[in-house]
């Protein structure tokens, strides 16, 4: 990813269509388990098996709220 600096000194992504990640958009496995009303172990199992879209940061799993909600609505991306 190419990062540029805006005139006010803040960092800006080179891709203007990309939505910035915020704490409200990124979920932990515990938050996903609460949303889906399922055990935390099931969230990890579904993520490892590729059934829940996720990203790994080291040993941590992170989920995008938009992708989880799309999955719940039965839409495909």
C-alpha positions, 0 to 999 in steps of 0.5 A: 500500500502506498501512503501519502501525506496530506497538506495538513500532515496526516497520512492518507491512503493512495486509494481514495475508494478504500474505506478506512478501518476503524474500531467499529469496523474491525471485530475480535473473535469474542465480538463475532461470537457474541454477534453470532451467538455461538461459542468462541471455539466455533468462531475459531473453527469456522475461521480456520476452515475458511467459512468465516472471512478473517485476517491474521495479525500474528496469532490474532484473528480479526474480522471485518464487520461488513463481511460478517454482516454480508455473510449473515444476509446470505449475500456473496462477495 
